[in-house]
Amino acid sequence: MTPRPSPAPVRAFNWIARRLDRTPARGRLDPEALLQTHAPQRERLGLAPADADEVVDGFRRLVDSLRDEARLTPFGRIVAQQNLVRLLTTRSSLAPRLRAPPSAKSSLAPPLFIVGLPRTGTTLLHGLLAQDPELRAPLTWEVAYPEPAPTQADRANARDPRRLRARRQLRILDWLRPEFRAIHPMDAIAPQECVAIMAYRFANHAFHVSYDIPAYQAWLDRRSFLAVYREHRRFLAHLQWPEQRGRWLLKSPLHLRTLDALVAIYPEARLVWTHRAPLEVLPSWASLVTSLRSLTSDAVDPRAIAREFTGRWADALDHALATGASIGPRQRLDVSYARLVASPLQTVAALYRHFDLELTPATLARMRSYLAAHHQRRHGVHRYRLADFGLDPDAVRHRFAAYHQAHARELE
């Protein structure tokens, strides 16, 4: 698989910047300068003084890795720096709210977490369940711009400036990578993944999806995620502060890597684990990562990506299988990707019965409308081949043997 070239204006910008041998000021990745400019009161970044030190450490490691390892183009450095600035400035304004969340009570219904390998229907299920007014999913725009905490009126306002700003940013992504919509459609009012919340702590496995940053990822693999999930819970308390209602509906495949921390901080959580054969998942996932990384780097190796993430997802599943063994059957539901795609409403009905939720006729009608408007190929066909990524089917089956054995029924 050859990564799609960037649009002509981006290629021209990179060519000129390289000819001039100059990094634009907006693309300089200097952690101390960024902290001094956008978070001069560093103690404000944490929920406590020691916590601020941990956040700053993660930020420094991320920026150093982006600068030294990611092989970013001049345009890529600008994209990375602007994202860092947004995260840093938002955290600076939000952290005081998170220190004493307005209503951090755990009196609401247990949250529902969707986990499972990527490309296993997690996004479809997330969007479908979000049609239930009794389930509240964090929306893309309110996670990107969470201050002030959005009210129901804000969420219903199509002209809310934060929603419009997020939509403009996604249109830029559509221009840069139009094929990405066929891989993973995104919208300002669509449910957002938990990794976008964790990004504010600069402890987030998703950074390594967008950039090749092995030193940062190695540090992340060694650390505990308990504090990250504690802050995740406080972030949700902030979002729900204006109106206490509903059950949180949350999702990320990357929860598999840190499932022990998730269930420690959310012992009451309900888990929906989606399943699909790794041989189908891995080339699709490698194609997504290749598309994302080639936005900001010209040095992208699809085969190296496939090799690396084969190991990473196998390790994540090993961890999740060990943790999942301790989760009671009433607290967890395993879902077949093939069954979900073939019979989405029947799958949802079974989920509601399992967790003793009420599926009303009105919610079912909204879900039918959602399916009609969000059919799988509405943005084109995502094309990829196993051979493009040099994966050996026998080696993949061997590496995921424990997973296949544990979930043979869902993987049929």
C-alpha positions as CSV (number, residue, x, y, z in Angstrom):
1,M,0.0,0.0,0.0
2,T,1.4,3.4,-1.0
3,P,0.2,6.3,1.2
4,R,-1.9,8.8,-0.7
5,P,0.1,12.0,-1.4
6,S,-0.9,15.2,0.4
7,P,-2.8,17.9,-1.5
8,A,-0.7,20.0,-3.9
9,P,-0.7,23.2,-1.7
10,V,0.6,21.1,1.3
11,R,3.3,19.5,-0.8
12,A,4.3,23.0,-2.1
13,F,4.5,24.4,1.4
14,N,6.7,21.5,2.5
15,W,9.0,21.9,-0.5
16,I,9.5,25.6,0.1
17,A,10.1,25.2,3.8
18,R,12.7,22.5,3.2
19,R,14.4,24.6,0.5
20,L,14.6,27.5,2.9
21,D,15.8,25.1,5.6
22,R,13.5,26.8,8.0
23,T,10.8,25.5,10.4
24,P,8.0,28.1,10.7
25,A,7.6,29.5,14.2
26,R,4.1,27.9,14.4
27,G,5.8,24.5,14.0
28,R,8.6,24.6,16.5
29,L,8.3,21.8,19.0
30,D,10.0,23.1,22.1
31,P,8.3,21.9,25.2
32,E,9.6,24.6,27.5
33,A,8.7,27.4,25.2
34,L,5.2,26.0,24.7
35,L,4.7,25.6,28.4
36,Q,5.9,29.1,29.1
37,T,3.7,30.6,26.5
38,H,0.5,28.6,27.0
39,A,0.7,27.4,30.6
40,P,3.0,29.8,32.5
41,Q,1.4,28.7,35.8
42,R,2.3,25.1,35.6
43,E,0.8,24.2,38.9
44,R,-2.6,24.9,37.4
45,L,-2.2,22.0,35.1
46,G,-2.8,19.4,37.8
47,L,-5.4,18.4,40.3
48,A,-2.6,18.7,42.9
49,P,1.0,19.9,42.8
50,A,2.5,16.4,42.3
51,D,-0.2,15.7,39.7
52,A,0.9,18.8,37.7
53,D,4.4,17.5,37.6
54,E,3.1,14.2,36.1
55,V,1.1,16.1,33.4
56,V,4.1,18.3,32.6
57,D,6.4,15.2,32.4
58,G,4.0,13.5,29.9
59,F,3.8,16.7,27.8
60,R,7.6,17.0,27.6
61,R,8.0,13.4,26.6
62,L,5.4,13.7,23.9
63,V,6.8,16.9,22.4
64,D,10.4,15.5,22.5
65,S,9.2,12.4,20.8
66,L,7.3,14.3,18.1
67,R,10.4,16.5,17.5
68,D,13.0,13.7,17.5
69,E,11.3,10.6,16.2
70,A,8.1,11.3,14.2
71,R,9.9,12.5,11.1
72,L,7.3,15.2,10.6
73,T,7.1,17.4,7.5
74,P,7.1,21.2,8.0
75,F,3.3,21.1,7.6
76,G,3.2,18.1,10.0
77,R,5.1,20.1,12.7
78,I,2.5,22.9,12.4
79,V,-0.4,20.5,12.8
80,A,1.3,18.8,15.8
81,Q,2.1,22.1,17.5
82,Q,-1.4,23.5,17.0
83,N,-2.9,20.4,18.5
84,L,-0.6,20.6,21.5
85,V,-1.4,24.2,22.0
86,R,-5.2,23.5,22.0
87,L,-4.7,20.7,24.5
88,L,-2.5,22.7,26.7
89,T,-4.6,25.9,26.8
90,T,-7.8,23.9,27.3
91,R,-6.3,22.0,30.2
92,S,-5.0,25.2,31.8
93,S,-8.6,26.6,31.9
94,L,-10.2,23.2,32.7
95,A,-8.0,21.9,35.5
96,P,-9.4,24.1,38.2
97,R,-12.8,22.8,37.4
98,L,-11.6,19.2,37.6
99,R,-10.0,19.7,41.1
100,A,-13.5,19.9,42.6
101,P,-16.0,18.8,40.1
102,P,-19.4,20.4,40.7
103,S,-21.1,17.0,41.1
104,A,-18.7,14.0,41.2
105,K,-21.3,11.8,42.9
106,S,-21.6,8.3,41.6
107,S,-25.4,8.3,41.9
108,L,-26.0,8.1,38.2
109,A,-26.6,4.7,36.5
110,P,-23.5,2.6,35.9
111,P,-21.8,3.8,32.6
112,L,-21.8,1.6,29.5
113,F,-18.3,1.1,28.0
114,I,-17.9,-0.3,24.4
115,V,-14.5,-2.0,24.0
116,G,-13.0,-4.4,21.5
117,L,-10.4,-4.3,18.8
118,P,-10.7,-1.4,16.3
119,R,-12.6,-2.1,13.1
120,T,-15.0,-4.4,15.0
121,G,-18.2,-2.2,14.9
122,T,-17.5,-0.1,18.0
123,T,-18.3,3.1,16.1
124,L,-21.5,1.7,14.6
125,L,-22.6,0.5,18.0
126,H,-21.7,3.7,19.8
127,G,-23.6,5.8,17.3
128,L,-26.6,3.5,17.4
129,L,-26.9,3.4,21.2
130,A,-26.4,7.2,21.3
131,Q,-29.9,7.5,19.7
132,D,-31.4,6.6,23.1
133,P,-32.1,9.8,25.1
134,E,-31.4,7.9,28.3
135,L,-27.8,7.2,27.2
136,R,-25.4,10.2,27.0
137,A,-22.4,10.0,24.8
138,P,-19.8,12.8,24.9
139,L,-19.9,14.6,21.5
140,T,-16.9,15.5,19.4
141,W,-17.3,19.2,19.7
142,E,-17.9,19.3,23.5
143,V,-14.9,17.1,24.2
144,A,-12.8,19.4,22.0
145,Y,-14.2,22.6,23.7
146,P,-15.5,21.5,27.1
147,E,-15.4,24.9,28.8
148,P,-17.9,26.1,29.8
149,A,-19.8,22.8,30.5
150,P,-22.4,22.4,27.8
151,T,-26.1,22.5,28.7
152,Q,-28.8,20.6,26.9
153,A,-29.6,23.8,25.0
154,D,-26.0,24.0,23.9
155,R,-26.1,20.5,22.6
156,A,-29.3,21.1,20.7
157,N,-28.0,24.4,19.2
158,A,-26.8,23.9,15.6
159,R,-25.2,27.3,15.6
160,D,-23.2,26.9,18.8
161,P,-19.8,28.5,18.0
162,R,-17.9,25.5,19.5
163,R,-19.8,23.1,17.3
164,L,-19.1,25.2,14.2
165,R,-15.4,25.5,15.0
166,A,-15.1,21.7,15.4
167,R,-16.9,21.2,12.1
168,R,-14.6,23.6,10.3
169,Q,-11.6,21.6,11.6
170,L,-13.1,18.3,10.4
171,R,-13.6,19.8,7.0
172,I,-9.9,20.5,6.8
173,L,-9.3,16.8,7.5
174,D,-11.7,15.9,4.7
175,W,-9.7,18.1,2.4
176,L,-6.4,16.7,3.4
177,R,-7.5,13.1,3.4
178,P,-10.9,12.7,1.6
179,E,-10.5,8.9,1.7
180,F,-10.5,8.9,5.5
181,R,-14.2,9.4,5.6
182,A,-14.6,5.9,4.1
183,I,-12.4,4.5,6.8
184,H,-13.7,6.3,9.9
185,P,-16.4,9.0,9.3
186,M,-16.2,11.9,11.8
187,D,-18.7,14.6,12.7
188,A,-18.8,17.4,15.2
189,I,-22.0,16.1,16.7
190,A,-21.0,12.4,16.6
191,P,-20.1,10.5,19.8
192,Q,-16.5,10.9,20.7
193,E,-14.0,8.3,22.0
194,C,-12.6,8.4,25.5
195,V,-9.0,8.8,24.1
196,A,-9.9,12.4,23.2
197,I,-10.6,13.0,26.9
198,M,-7.4,11.3,28.0
199,A,-5.4,13.5,25.6
200,Y,-5.7,16.4,28.0
201,R,-3.5,14.6,30.4
202,F,-0.9,13.8,27.7
203,A,-1.2,10.1,28.6
204,N,-2.9,8.7,25.6
205,H,-2.2,5.7,23.5
206,A,-3.9,7.4,20.5
207,F,-0.9,9.8,20.0
208,H,1.1,6.8,18.7
209,V,-1.7,6.1,16.2
210,S,-1.3,9.4,14.5
211,Y,2.5,9.7,14.9
212,D,5.5,7.3,15.0
213,I,6.8,8.1,18.5
214,P,8.3,5.0,20.0
215,A,10.0,6.6,23.0
216,Y,6.8,8.2,24.2
217,Q,4.9,5.0,23.7
218,A,7.4,3.0,25.6
219,W,7.1,5.4,28.5
220,L,3.3,5.1,28.3
221,D,3.4,1.3,28.3
222,R,5.3,1.4,31.6
223,R,3.0,3.7,33.5
224,S,-0.2,3.1,35.6
225,F,-3.4,4.5,34.2
226,L,-5.3,4.8,37.4
227,A,-4.8,8.6,37.6
228,V,-5.8,8.9,34.0
229,Y,-9.1,7.2,34.6
230,R,-9.7,9.1,37.8
231,E,-9.4,12.3,35.7
232,H,-11.6,10.8,33.0
233,R,-14.3,10.4,35.6
234,R,-13.9,14.0,36.7
235,F,-14.1,15.2,33.1
236,L,-17.4,13.4,32.7
237,A,-18.6,15.0,36.0
238,H,-17.7,18.4,34.6
239,L,-19.7,17.8,31.4
240,Q,-22.8,16.5,33.2
241,W,-22.7,19.4,35.8
242,P,-25.4,21.6,34.2
243,E,-28.0,18.8,34.1
244,Q,-27.6,15.5,36.1
245,R,-29.2,13.0,33.8
246,G,-28.7,9.7,31.9
247,R,-26.2,6.9,31.8
248,W,-22.8,7.6,30.2
249,L,-22.2,5.8,26.9
250,L,-18.4,5.5,26.4
251,K,-16.2,3.9,23.9
252,S,-12.6,3.2,22.8
253,P,-10.8,0.1,21.5
254,L,-7.7,1.4,23.4
255,H,-9.5,0.6,26.7
256,L,-8.3,-3.0,26.0
257,R,-4.8,-2.0,26.9
258,T,-5.8,-0.5,30.3
259,L,-8.8,-2.5,31.2
260,D,-7.5,-3.2,34.7
261,A,-7.4,0.6,35.5
262,L,-10.8,1.1,33.9
263,V,-12.6,-1.4,36.1
264,A,-10.7,-0.2,39.2
265,I,-12.0,3.3,38.8
266,Y,-15.4,2.3,37.3
267,P,-16.2,-0.9,39.3
268,E,-19.9,-0.4,38.5
269,A,-19.3,-0.2,34.7
270,R,-21.1,-2.4,32.1
271,L,-18.8,-3.6,29.3
272,V,-19.8,-4.4,25.7
273,W,-16.9,-6.2,24.0
274,T,-17.1,-6.5,20.2
275,H,-15.3,-9.3,18.4
276,R,-14.0,-9.8,14.9
277,A,-11.2,-12.1,13.5
278,P,-7.8,-10.3,13.8
279,L,-7.0,-11.2,10.2
280,E,-9.8,-9.0,9.1
281,V,-9.0,-6.3,11.7
282,L,-5.3,-5.8,11.2
283,P,-5.1,-4.8,7.5
284,S,-8.1,-2.4,8.0
285,W,-6.4,-0.9,11.1
286,A,-3.0,-0.6,9.3
287,S,-4.7,1.2,6.5
288,L,-6.2,3.7,8.9
289,V,-2.9,4.3,10.7
290,T,-1.1,4.7,7.4
291,S,-3.7,7.3,6.3
292,L,-3.4,9.3,9.5
293,R,0.4,9.3,9.8
294,S,0.9,10.3,6.1
295,L,-1.0,13.5,6.9
296,T,2.1,14.8,8.8
297,S,5.0,12.6,7.6
298,D,6.4,11.5,4.3
299,A,8.3,8.6,6.0
300,V,5.5,6.1,6.5
301,D,6.0,2.4,6.2
302,P,2.7,0.5,6.0
303,R,4.3,-2.9,6.6
304,A,6.2,-1.7,9.6
305,I,2.9,-0.3,11.0
306,A,1.2,-3.6,10.4
307,R,4.0,-5.6,12.2
308,E,4.1,-3.2,15.1
309,F,0.3,-3.1,15.7
310,T,0.0,-6.9,15.3
311,G,2.1,-7.2,18.4
312,R,0.5,-4.2,20.2
313,W,-3.1,-5.5,19.7
314,A,-2.1,-9.0,20.6
315,D,-0.6,-7.7,23.9
316,A,-3.8,-5.7,24.5
317,L,-6.0,-8.7,24.1
318,D,-3.8,-10.8,26.4
319,H,-4.2,-8.1,29.0
320,A,-8.0,-7.8,28.4
321,L,-8.6,-11.5,28.5
322,A,-6.8,-11.7,31.9
323,T,-8.8,-8.8,33.3
324,G,-12.0,-9.8,31.7
325,A,-11.9,-13.2,33.5
326,S,-12.7,-11.3,36.7
327,I,-15.7,-9.4,35.4
328,G,-19.1,-11.0,36.2
329,P,-21.3,-12.2,33.3
330,R,-24.1,-9.8,34.1
331,Q,-21.6,-6.9,33.9
332,R,-20.3,-7.8,30.5
333,L,-21.6,-8.7,27.1
334,D,-19.7,-10.2,24.1
335,V,-20.9,-9.1,20.7
336,S,-20.1,-10.7,17.3
337,Y,-19.1,-8.1,14.6
338,A,-20.7,-10.3,11.9
339,R,-24.0,-10.5,13.8
340,L,-23.9,-6.7,14.6
341,V,-23.4,-5.8,11.0
342,A,-26.0,-8.3,9.7
343,S,-28.6,-7.6,12.4
344,P,-27.8,-4.4,14.2
345,L,-31.3,-3.8,15.8
346,Q,-31.5,-7.4,17.0
347,T,-28.1,-7.1,18.5
348,V,-29.1,-3.9,20.3
349,A,-32.3,-5.6,21.6
350,A,-30.2,-8.4,23.0
351,L,-27.9,-5.9,24.7
352,Y,-30.8,-4.1,26.3
353,R,-32.2,-7.4,27.6
354,H,-28.8,-8.4,29.0
355,F,-28.3,-5.2,30.9
356,D,-32.0,-4.8,31.8
357,L,-32.4,-1.5,29.9
358,E,-35.7,-0.3,28.4
359,L,-35.8,-0.1,24.6
360,T,-38.8,2.1,23.8
361,P,-40.5,2.2,20.4
362,A,-39.4,5.8,20.0
363,T,-35.8,4.9,20.6
364,L,-36.1,2.0,18.2
365,A,-37.5,4.4,15.5
366,R,-34.5,6.8,16.0
367,M,-32.1,3.9,15.7
368,R,-33.8,2.8,12.4
369,S,-33.4,6.4,11.1
370,Y,-29.8,6.4,12.2
371,L,-29.0,3.2,10.3
372,A,-30.7,4.5,7.1
373,A,-28.6,7.7,7.3
374,H,-25.3,6.1,8.3
375,H,-25.0,3.0,6.0
376,Q,-21.5,1.6,5.9
377,R,-20.6,2.8,2.3
378,R,-22.1,6.2,2.3
379,H,-18.6,7.8,2.0
380,G,-17.2,5.2,-0.4
381,V,-15.6,1.9,0.0
382,H,-12.6,1.3,2.2
383,R,-10.3,-0.8,0.1
384,Y,-7.3,-2.7,1.6
385,R,-5.6,-6.1,1.2
386,L,-3.7,-8.3,3.6
387,A,-0.9,-8.6,1.1
388,D,-0.4,-4.8,1.1
389,F,0.9,-5.1,4.7
390,G,3.1,-8.2,4.5
391,L,1.1,-10.1,7.1
392,D,1.5,-13.8,7.4
393,P,-1.9,-15.4,8.1
394,D,-0.5,-18.4,9.9
395,A,1.7,-16.2,12.1
396,V,-1.3,-13.9,12.9
397,R,-3.5,-16.9,13.9
398,H,-0.7,-18.2,16.1
399,R,-0.2,-14.9,17.9
400,F,-3.9,-14.5,18.6
401,A,-4.6,-18.2,19.4
402,A,-5.6,-17.5,23.0
403,Y,-8.1,-14.9,21.8
404,H,-9.5,-17.2,19.1
405,Q,-9.9,-20.0,21.7
406,A,-11.6,-17.7,24.3
407,H,-14.1,-16.2,21.8
408,A,-14.5,-18.9,19.2
409,R,-18.3,-18.5,19.2
410,E,-18.2,-14.7,18.5
411,L,-15.5,-15.2,15.8
412,E,-17.3,-17.9,13.8
